[in-house]
Amino acid sequence: MFKWSLILLVVAVVLGIFGFAGIIEAAAAIFKLLFWVFLALFVISLFLGRNRTTR
Protein backbone atom coordinates (compact mmCIF):
# COMPACT_ATOMS: atom_id res chain seq x y z
CA MET A 1 0.00 0.00 0.00
CA PHE A 2 2.89 2.33 0.69
CA LYS A 3 4.03 1.85 -2.90
CA TRP A 4 0.61 2.99 -4.15
CA SER A 5 0.66 6.10 -2.00
CA LEU A 6 4.09 7.04 -3.35
CA ILE A 7 2.88 6.48 -6.91
CA LEU A 8 -0.14 8.71 -6.28
CA LEU A 9 2.10 11.37 -4.77
CA VAL A 10 4.31 11.39 -7.86
CA VAL A 11 1.24 11.52 -10.12
CA ALA A 12 -0.16 14.44 -8.10
CA VAL A 13 3.09 16.38 -8.37
CA VAL A 14 3.43 15.76 -12.11
CA LEU A 15 -0.17 16.73 -12.79
CA GLY A 16 0.24 19.82 -10.64
CA ILE A 17 3.21 20.87 -12.74
CA PHE A 18 1.19 20.50 -15.92
CA GLY A 19 -1.79 22.28 -14.39
CA PHE A 20 -4.49 19.61 -14.49
CA ALA A 21 -6.44 21.00 -11.55
CA GLY A 22 -9.38 18.56 -11.65
CA ILE A 23 -7.19 15.49 -11.82
CA ILE A 24 -4.82 16.71 -9.12
CA GLU A 25 -7.70 17.25 -6.71
CA ALA A 26 -8.85 13.67 -7.20
CA ALA A 27 -5.31 12.34 -6.68
CA ALA A 28 -4.91 14.48 -3.56
CA ALA A 29 -8.20 13.17 -2.16
CA ILE A 30 -7.04 9.60 -2.68
CA PHE A 31 -3.70 10.45 -1.06
CA LYS A 32 -5.46 11.92 1.98
CA LEU A 33 -7.61 8.80 2.30
CA LEU A 34 -4.57 6.54 2.13
CA PHE A 35 -2.82 8.67 4.75
CA TRP A 36 -5.66 8.21 7.24
CA VAL A 37 -5.90 4.49 6.50
CA PHE A 38 -2.15 4.03 7.08
CA LEU A 39 -2.32 6.09 10.26
CA ALA A 40 -5.20 3.99 11.62
CA LEU A 41 -3.40 0.74 10.74
CA PHE A 42 -0.24 2.02 12.43
CA VAL A 43 -2.06 2.88 15.65
CA ILE A 44 -3.87 -0.48 15.64
CA SER A 45 -0.60 -2.34 15.12
CA LEU A 46 0.97 -0.44 18.02
CA PHE A 47 -1.77 -1.55 20.40
CA LEU A 48 -1.88 -5.13 19.15
CA GLY A 49 1.89 -5.43 19.29
CA ARG A 50 1.98 -4.47 22.97
CA ASN A 51 -0.37 -7.29 23.97
CA ARG A 52 1.91 -10.03 22.65
CA THR A 53 4.30 -11.64 25.08
CA THR A 54 7.71 -12.94 24.13
CA ARG A 55 8.69 -16.45 25.15
N, C-alpha and C positions, 0 to 999 in steps of 0.2 A: 504494500500500500504506500510505503514511503516513496517508492520509485514513481508511482503514479502522481503523487503530490509534487514531486520535483519536475516531472514532465509538464504538469499543468502550470507550474510556476514559470517554466521556460516559455511555454506557449503564451501565457499572459504577458510576459515581458516583450516577446517578439511582436505580438499583436498590438501592444501599446505603442511600440516604436512606429509601426505602420499606420496607426491611428484608427483601428477598427474598434470603435467605442462599444458597439453592441455586443461583439464577440468577447471583448475583454471583460465586460461586466459579468457575462455568463461564466467565464473561466474563473474570475475572482470569487464568484459565489460558490462554485464547486470547491475552490481552494479553501474558503472559509469553512465550509461544511467538513472537509477532510481534516482541517485543523482541530475542530471541536471533537470529531470522532477519535482522532489520535490522542487528544488530551484526556478524554474519558477513558479510553482503553489503558492509557498510562496510569491513571489514578487507580483504576480497578486492579491492574496488575501489581501496583504497590501494596494495596491492602491484601490481596490474595497471597502475595509472596511472603508477607509477614506471618501468616498463619501456619506456614509449613515449618515443620521441625526437621533439623538435620540429625542423621543417625550415625 
